[in-house]
Every structure is written in C-alpha cells, then in structure tokens.
Amino acid sequence: MFLAIFCCVKGIITITKRAFNKMSCNIRMWL
C-alpha cells in the first residue's frame, strides 16, 4: 500500500518536473 502511494507521488513529481522544464524552454524562446 505505502509503496503504491510512493510510486504514484514519484510519478506525479516526474511529470511536474517535465512540464516545468517544457514551460521554461517556452519562456526562453519567447524572451
């Protein structure tokens, strides 16, 4: 149970980091 929650949180963090990186690239392109 705990392991499943940990994996879920880890996945969400990874997706958030990827989205943030994409956003940063877009902002740099606009600037």
C-alpha distance matrix in Angstrom:
0.0 3.8 5.4 5.2 6.5 8.8 10.1 10.8 12.6 14.4 15.6 16.9 18.7 20.2 21.5 22.9 24.7 26.2 27.4 28.8 30.6 32.1 33.3 34.9 36.7 38.0 39.2 41.0 42.7 43.9 45.3
3.8 0.0 3.8 5.4 5.2 6.2 8.7 9.9 10.6 12.2 14.3 15.5 16.6 18.4 20.1 21.1 22.5 24.5 25.9 26.9 28.6 30.5 31.5 32.8 34.8 36.3 37.3 39.0 40.9 42.1 43.2
5.4 3.8 0.0 3.8 5.5 5.0 6.2 8.6 9.9 10.4 12.2 14.3 15.3 16.4 18.4 19.9 21.0 22.6 24.4 25.6 26.9 28.7 30.2 31.4 33.1 34.8 36.0 37.5 39.2 40.7 41.9
5.2 5.4 3.8 0.0 3.8 5.4 5.2 6.2 8.7 9.8 10.6 12.4 14.3 15.4 16.7 18.4 20.0 21.3 22.7 24.3 25.9 27.3 28.7 30.3 31.9 33.2 34.7 36.4 37.9 39.2 40.7
6.5 5.2 5.5 3.8 0.0 3.8 5.5 5.0 6.2 8.5 9.9 10.6 12.3 14.3 15.5 16.5 18.4 20.1 21.1 22.4 24.4 25.9 26.9 28.5 30.5 31.7 32.8 34.7 36.4 37.5 38.8
8.8 6.2 5.0 5.4 3.8 0.0 3.8 5.4 5.2 6.1 8.6 10.0 10.6 12.3 14.4 15.3 16.5 18.5 20.0 21.0 22.5 24.5 25.7 26.8 28.8 30.4 31.4 32.9 34.8 36.2 37.3
10.1 8.7 6.2 5.2 5.5 3.8 0.0 3.8 5.5 5.0 6.1 8.7 9.9 10.5 12.3 14.2 15.3 16.6 18.4 19.9 21.1 22.7 24.3 25.7 27.2 28.8 30.2 31.7 33.3 34.8 36.2
10.8 9.9 8.6 6.2 5.0 5.4 3.8 0.0 3.8 5.4 5.1 6.3 8.7 10.0 10.7 12.3 14.3 15.5 16.6 18.3 20.1 21.3 22.6 24.4 26.1 27.2 28.6 30.5 31.9 33.1 34.7
12.6 10.6 9.9 8.7 6.2 5.2 5.5 3.8 0.0 3.8 5.4 5.1 6.2 8.6 10.0 10.5 12.3 14.3 15.3 16.3 18.3 20.1 20.9 22.4 24.4 25.7 26.7 28.5 30.4 31.5 32.7
14.4 12.2 10.4 9.8 8.5 6.1 5.0 5.4 3.8 0.0 3.8 5.5 5.2 6.2 8.8 9.9 10.6 12.5 14.3 15.3 16.6 18.6 20.0 21.0 22.8 24.5 25.7 27.1 28.9 30.4 31.6
15.6 14.3 12.2 10.6 9.9 8.6 6.1 5.1 5.4 3.8 0.0 3.8 5.4 5.1 6.2 8.6 9.9 10.7 12.4 14.2 15.4 16.7 18.4 20.0 21.4 22.8 24.4 25.9 27.3 28.9 30.4
16.9 15.5 14.3 12.4 10.6 10.0 8.7 6.3 5.1 5.5 3.8 0.0 3.8 5.5 5.2 6.1 8.6 9.9 10.5 12.1 14.2 15.4 16.3 18.2 20.1 21.1 22.3 24.3 25.8 26.9 28.5
18.7 16.6 15.3 14.3 12.3 10.6 9.9 8.7 6.2 5.2 5.4 3.8 0.0 3.8 5.5 5.0 6.1 8.6 9.9 10.4 12.2 14.3 15.1 16.3 18.4 19.9 20.8 22.4 24.4 25.6 26.7
20.2 18.4 16.4 15.4 14.3 12.3 10.5 10.0 8.6 6.2 5.1 5.5 3.8 0.0 3.8 5.5 5.2 6.3 8.7 9.9 10.6 12.5 14.2 15.3 16.7 18.6 20.0 21.2 22.9 24.6 25.9
21.5 20.1 18.4 16.7 15.5 14.4 12.3 10.7 10.0 8.8 6.2 5.2 5.5 3.8 0.0 3.8 5.5 5.1 6.2 8.6 9.9 10.6 12.3 14.2 15.5 16.6 18.4 20.1 21.3 22.7 24.4
22.9 21.1 19.9 18.4 16.5 15.3 14.2 12.3 10.5 9.9 8.6 6.1 5.0 5.5 3.8 0.0 3.8 5.5 5.1 6.1 8.6 9.9 10.4 12.2 14.3 15.3 16.3 18.3 20.0 21.0 22.4
24.7 22.5 21.0 20.0 18.4 16.5 15.3 14.3 12.3 10.6 9.9 8.6 6.1 5.2 5.5 3.8 0.0 3.8 5.5 5.0 6.1 8.6 9.8 10.4 12.4 14.2 15.2 16.5 18.5 20.0 21.0
26.2 24.5 22.6 21.3 20.1 18.5 16.6 15.5 14.3 12.5 10.7 9.9 8.6 6.3 5.1 5.5 3.8 0.0 3.8 5.4 5.1 6.2 8.6 9.9 10.7 12.4 14.3 15.5 16.7 18.6 20.1
27.4 25.9 24.4 22.7 21.1 20.0 18.4 16.6 15.3 14.3 12.4 10.5 9.9 8.7 6.2 5.1 5.5 3.8 0.0 3.8 5.5 5.1 6.2 8.7 10.0 10.6 12.3 14.3 15.4 16.6 18.4
28.8 26.9 25.6 24.3 22.4 21.0 19.9 18.3 16.3 15.3 14.2 12.1 10.4 9.9 8.6 6.1 5.0 5.4 3.8 0.0 3.8 5.4 5.0 6.2 8.7 9.8 10.4 12.3 14.3 15.3 16.4
30.6 28.6 26.9 25.9 24.4 22.5 21.1 20.1 18.3 16.6 15.4 14.2 12.2 10.6 9.9 8.6 6.1 5.1 5.5 3.8 0.0 3.8 5.4 5.1 6.3 8.7 9.9 10.6 12.5 14.4 15.4
32.1 30.5 28.7 27.3 25.9 24.5 22.7 21.3 20.1 18.6 16.7 15.4 14.3 12.5 10.6 9.9 8.6 6.2 5.1 5.4 3.8 0.0 3.8 5.4 5.1 6.3 8.7 10.0 10.7 12.5 14.4
33.3 31.5 30.2 28.7 26.9 25.7 24.3 22.6 20.9 20.0 18.4 16.3 15.1 14.2 12.3 10.4 9.8 8.6 6.2 5.0 5.4 3.8 0.0 3.8 5.4 5.1 6.2 8.6 9.9 10.6 12.3
34.9 32.8 31.4 30.3 28.5 26.8 25.7 24.4 22.4 21.0 20.0 18.2 16.3 15.3 14.2 12.2 10.4 9.9 8.7 6.2 5.1 5.4 3.8 0.0 3.8 5.4 5.1 6.2 8.6 9.9 10.6
36.7 34.8 33.1 31.9 30.5 28.8 27.2 26.1 24.4 22.8 21.4 20.1 18.4 16.7 15.5 14.3 12.4 10.7 10.0 8.7 6.3 5.1 5.4 3.8 0.0 3.8 5.5 5.1 6.2 8.7 9.9
38.0 36.3 34.8 33.2 31.7 30.4 28.8 27.2 25.7 24.5 22.8 21.1 19.9 18.6 16.6 15.3 14.2 12.4 10.6 9.8 8.7 6.3 5.1 5.4 3.8 0.0 3.8 5.4 5.1 6.3 8.7
39.2 37.3 36.0 34.7 32.8 31.4 30.2 28.6 26.7 25.7 24.4 22.3 20.8 20.0 18.4 16.3 15.2 14.3 12.3 10.4 9.9 8.7 6.2 5.1 5.5 3.8 0.0 3.8 5.4 5.1 6.2
41.0 39.0 37.5 36.4 34.7 32.9 31.7 30.5 28.5 27.1 25.9 24.3 22.4 21.2 20.1 18.3 16.5 15.5 14.3 12.3 10.6 10.0 8.6 6.2 5.1 5.4 3.8 0.0 3.8 5.5 5.1
42.7 40.9 39.2 37.9 36.4 34.8 33.3 31.9 30.4 28.9 27.3 25.8 24.4 22.9 21.3 20.0 18.5 16.7 15.4 14.3 12.5 10.7 9.9 8.6 6.2 5.1 5.4 3.8 0.0 3.8 5.4
43.9 42.1 40.7 39.2 37.5 36.2 34.8 33.1 31.5 30.4 28.9 26.9 25.6 24.6 22.7 21.0 20.0 18.6 16.6 15.3 14.4 12.5 10.6 9.9 8.7 6.3 5.1 5.5 3.8 0.0 3.8
45.3 43.2 41.9 40.7 38.8 37.3 36.2 34.7 32.7 31.6 30.4 28.5 26.7 25.9 24.4 22.4 21.0 20.1 18.4 16.4 15.4 14.4 12.3 10.6 9.9 8.7 6.2 5.1 5.4 3.8 0.0
